[in-house]
Amino acid sequence: MWEWLLAPVDPSRAHDVGVALAYHARLMVLAWAVCVPIGIIAARFYKITPRQNWPLELDNQSWWITHRVVQYGATVFMVAALTLTLWRPQLAAVLPGPHAFIGWTVLALAATQVVGGILRGSKGGPTDTQMRGDHYDMTPRRLLFEYAHKSLGYVAWVLSCVAVFTGLWQSNGPNWMWIALGLWYLVLVAVFAWLQAQGRAADTYQAIWGSDPNLPGNKRPVIGIGVLRTHTKSDASR
């Protein structure tokens, strides 16, 4: 069993990738299989925490801090992994084809997310230093950010899964890596599905400023598939 787990998935090819490629893969997996999904789950399902007395307690920023820290961490890991590729251009000869194309696409989407986050505009509202703000007023600038950030973020993560497994195939990774990564992704999908079924995907605007229908953002359609509005405390505690 141990010999099979350590053996490359394709017995006809060797698994000899070298140090640079090995760390490129480890850093990318750490970024896209660990940091990014944790950031997604925190942002989607923990805007209102189970013990939070919402709507009396608003703007719980624990999700935002977690999302920002792990996504910044993922960016650092991606840059380090990309540096290894640029530093050792012969890696392109080891991983040509689909992995390289998908990988560059994912990195381009990641760069778009970083730039979009920087340009998302001001916050505003009663929890900020001034009432007027792109987020509180849901200006066109903020609306563009909301739609682009959410949709491109999920697209990038799905493509990153493809990049991980195409890279694993092209480097002829051992069987244990396929099993470990496959199980990990199944756990992530199961956690996502369970939290979604619990009704935890709270609307960002309401999580920050409440459910008053007169608020500017509450007059607009909710942004995001499966995102819920008009939570009650009991809803958030399920």
ABEGO torsion letter per residue (X at the ends): XAAAAABBABAABBBBAEAAAAAAAAAAAAAAAAAAAAAAAAAAAAABBAABBOAABBGBAAAAAAAAAAAAAAAAAAAAAAAAAAABAAAAAABBEAAAAAAAAAAAAAAAAAAAAAAAEBAEEAABABABBAAAAGBAAAAAAAAAAAAAAAAAAAAAAAAAAAAAAAAGBBAAAAAAAAAAAAAAAAAAAAAAAAGABBBAAAAAAEABAABAAAABBBBEBGBBBGBBAAAAAX
